[in-house]
């Protein structure tokens, strides 16, 4: 059984945001339902990949299952991180799914479980800990907004990502 298993079905909001100065930002995936607030730590590359995957999924869904309602103004959706930002775990991997009957997209985040070599040898004899799981059920508009927000956060970093927080010398 996972150490943490949370299902927000459906979410009231879902977002990606950062904390810290450029070059040292920490990315967070956050969702909430009612008074329950879930924050997870993700990598910049995961935010980019999530944005890209959601965009592809939504485009496919629009072709296969066109929306019957009018478009939502995504600029009016609050995409700010909510306080307190206390991540429950660092994400190892994420997956997307779709429930056709409910027209809902599920974002599943799995915990990164790190064990050192001595712990791994000890755990071979016992059961290894299962990673935590968080499932966030969202409508298409929430996912579209999440995709745009994640890409915006990725692109709002340093002007030259090759610097990676270091001084880079160029000779010509």
MIDOLUM-485350 format. One record per residue (C-alpha): residue in three letters; x, y negated, z. Coordinates in steps of 0.5 Angstrom, whole numbers. Each point is the difference from the previous one (the first is absolute). Layout:
<sites>
rest=ala&xx=X&yy=Y&zz=Z
...
</sites>
This chain:
<sites>
rest=unk&xx=0&yy=0&zz=0
rest=unk&xx=3&yy=-7&zz=-2
rest=unk&xx=2&yy=-4&zz=6
rest=unk&xx=-4&yy=-6&zz=-2
rest=unk&xx=-7&yy=1&zz=-5
rest=unk&xx=-4&yy=-6&zz=-1
rest=unk&xx=-5&yy=-1&zz=-5
rest=unk&xx=-3&yy=-7&zz=-2
rest=unk&xx=-7&yy=2&zz=-4
rest=unk&xx=-1&yy=-5&zz=-2
rest=unk&xx=5&yy=-6&zz=1
rest=unk&xx=-2&yy=-7&zz=1
rest=unk&xx=6&yy=-2&zz=-3
rest=unk&xx=7&yy=2&zz=-2
rest=unk&xx=6&yy=-4&zz=-2
rest=unk&xx=8&yy=0&zz=-1
rest=unk&xx=4&yy=-5&zz=4
rest=unk&xx=7&yy=-2&zz=2
rest=unk&xx=3&yy=-3&zz=6
rest=unk&xx=7&yy=-3&zz=0
rest=unk&xx=4&yy=-4&zz=-4
rest=unk&xx=2&yy=1&zz=-7
rest=unk&xx=5&yy=6&zz=-1
rest=unk&xx=-2&yy=3&zz=7
rest=unk&xx=-7&yy=0&zz=-1
rest=unk&xx=-4&yy=6&zz=3
rest=unk&xx=-6&yy=3&zz=-4
rest=unk&xx=-6&yy=2&zz=3
rest=unk&xx=-6&yy=3&zz=-2
rest=unk&xx=-6&yy=-1&zz=4
rest=unk&xx=-8&yy=2&zz=0
rest=unk&xx=-5&yy=-1&zz=5
rest=unk&xx=-7&yy=2&zz=2
rest=unk&xx=-4&yy=-3&zz=5
rest=unk&xx=4&yy=-1&zz=6
rest=unk&xx=5&yy=5&zz=-2
rest=unk&xx=7&yy=-3&zz=-4
rest=unk&xx=5&yy=4&zz=-3
rest=unk&xx=7&yy=-2&zz=-2
rest=unk&xx=5&yy=4&zz=-3
rest=unk&xx=7&yy=-2&zz=-3
rest=unk&xx=2&yy=1&zz=-7
rest=unk&xx=6&yy=-1&zz=-4
rest=unk&xx=0&yy=-5&zz=-6
rest=unk&xx=0&yy=5&zz=-5
rest=unk&xx=-6&yy=3&zz=3
rest=unk&xx=-4&yy=-6&zz=-1
rest=unk&xx=2&yy=-1&zz=-7
rest=unk&xx=-2&yy=7&zz=-1
rest=unk&xx=-6&yy=0&zz=3
rest=unk&xx=-2&yy=-6&zz=-4
rest=unk&xx=1&yy=3&zz=-6
rest=unk&xx=-3&yy=7&zz=1
rest=unk&xx=-7&yy=-4&zz=3
rest=unk&xx=0&yy=-4&zz=-7
rest=unk&xx=1&yy=6&zz=-4
rest=unk&xx=-6&yy=3&zz=4
rest=unk&xx=-4&yy=-5&zz=0
rest=unk&xx=1&yy=-1&zz=-8
rest=unk&xx=-2&yy=7&zz=-1
rest=unk&xx=-6&yy=0&zz=5
rest=unk&xx=-3&yy=-7&zz=-4
rest=unk&xx=1&yy=4&zz=-6
rest=unk&xx=-4&yy=7&zz=3
rest=unk&xx=-5&yy=-3&zz=5
rest=unk&xx=-1&yy=-8&zz=-2
rest=unk&xx=-2&yy=-4&zz=6
rest=unk&xx=-8&yy=-2&zz=0
rest=unk&xx=1&yy=-6&zz=4
rest=unk&xx=3&yy=-6&zz=-2
rest=unk&xx=8&yy=-2&zz=1
rest=unk&xx=2&yy=-2&zz=7
rest=unk&xx=4&yy=-6&zz=1
rest=unk&xx=7&yy=3&zz=3
rest=unk&xx=3&yy=-7&zz=1
rest=unk&xx=-6&yy=0&zz=6
rest=unk&xx=2&yy=6&zz=3
rest=unk&xx=5&yy=-1&zz=7
rest=unk&xx=6&yy=4&zz=-1
rest=unk&xx=4&yy=-3&zz=6
rest=unk&xx=3&yy=5&zz=5
rest=unk&xx=-4&yy=0&zz=6
rest=unk&xx=3&yy=0&zz=7
rest=unk&xx=2&yy=4&zz=4
rest=unk&xx=5&yy=3&zz=-5
rest=unk&xx=2&yy=6&zz=3
rest=unk&xx=2&yy=6&zz=-5
rest=unk&xx=-2&yy=7&zz=2
rest=unk&xx=5&yy=3&zz=-4
rest=unk&xx=5&yy=-1&zz=-7
rest=unk&xx=-4&yy=3&zz=-6
rest=unk&xx=4&yy=5&zz=-4
rest=unk&xx=-5&yy=1&zz=-5
rest=unk&xx=-7&yy=-2&zz=-3
rest=unk&xx=-5&yy=3&zz=-4
rest=unk&xx=-6&yy=-3&zz=-3
rest=unk&xx=-7&yy=4&zz=-1
rest=unk&xx=-7&yy=-2&zz=-3
rest=unk&xx=-7&yy=3&zz=2
rest=unk&xx=-4&yy=-1&zz=-6
rest=unk&xx=-7&yy=1&zz=4
rest=unk&xx=2&yy=-6&zz=5
rest=unk&xx=4&yy=-4&zz=-5
rest=unk&xx=5&yy=-1&zz=5
rest=unk&xx=8&yy=1&zz=0
rest=unk&xx=4&yy=3&zz=5
rest=unk&xx=7&yy=-2&zz=2
rest=unk&xx=4&yy=5&zz=4
rest=unk&xx=6&yy=-2&zz=4
rest=unk&xx=5&yy=5&zz=3
rest=unk&xx=5&yy=-1&zz=5
rest=unk&xx=7&yy=1&zz=-1
rest=unk&xx=3&yy=5&zz=5
rest=unk&xx=7&yy=-1&zz=1
rest=unk&xx=4&yy=6&zz=4
rest=unk&xx=7&yy=0&zz=1
rest=unk&xx=4&yy=7&zz=-2
rest=unk&xx=0&yy=2&zz=8
rest=unk&xx=-7&yy=-1&zz=1
rest=unk&xx=-2&yy=3&zz=-7
rest=unk&xx=4&yy=7&zz=2
rest=unk&xx=-4&yy=0&zz=7
rest=unk&xx=-6&yy=-2&zz=-4
rest=unk&xx=1&yy=6&zz=-4
rest=unk&xx=-2&yy=5&zz=6
rest=unk&xx=-6&yy=-4&zz=1
rest=unk&xx=-5&yy=-4&zz=-4
rest=unk&xx=2&yy=-6&zz=-3
rest=unk&xx=-4&yy=-6&zz=1
rest=unk&xx=-5&yy=-2&zz=-5
rest=unk&xx=0&yy=-7&zz=-3
rest=unk&xx=-5&yy=-5&zz=2
rest=unk&xx=-6&yy=-1&zz=-5
rest=unk&xx=-4&yy=-6&zz=-2
rest=unk&xx=-6&yy=0&zz=-5
rest=unk&xx=-3&yy=-7&zz=-2
rest=unk&xx=-6&yy=0&zz=-4
rest=unk&xx=-1&yy=-6&zz=-4
rest=unk&xx=-4&yy=-2&zz=-6
rest=unk&xx=2&yy=-2&zz=-6
rest=unk&xx=1&yy=-8&zz=1
rest=unk&xx=4&yy=1&zz=6
rest=unk&xx=5&yy=5&zz=-3
rest=unk&xx=0&yy=-5&zz=-6
rest=unk&xx=2&yy=-6&zz=5
rest=unk&xx=5&yy=5&zz=4
rest=unk&xx=3&yy=1&zz=-7
rest=unk&xx=1&yy=-7&zz=-2
rest=unk&xx=2&yy=-2&zz=8
rest=unk&xx=5&yy=5&zz=0
rest=unk&xx=3&yy=-2&zz=-7
rest=unk&xx=0&yy=-7&zz=3
rest=unk&xx=4&yy=2&zz=6
rest=unk&xx=5&yy=3&zz=-4
rest=unk&xx=1&yy=-5&zz=-5
rest=unk&xx=0&yy=-6&zz=6
rest=unk&xx=7&yy=3&zz=2
rest=unk&xx=7&yy=-3&zz=-2
rest=unk&xx=1&yy=-3&zz=-7
rest=unk&xx=6&yy=5&zz=-1
rest=unk&xx=-2&yy=6&zz=3
rest=unk&xx=7&yy=3&zz=-2
rest=unk&xx=3&yy=-4&zz=6
rest=unk&xx=-4&yy=4&zz=5
rest=unk&xx=2&yy=-5&zz=5
rest=unk&xx=7&yy=0&zz=-1
rest=unk&xx=5&yy=-5&zz=-4
rest=unk&xx=1&yy=2&zz=-7
rest=unk&xx=6&yy=-2&zz=-4
rest=unk&xx=0&yy=-1&zz=-7
rest=unk&xx=6&yy=-1&zz=-5
rest=unk&xx=0&yy=-2&zz=-7
</sites>
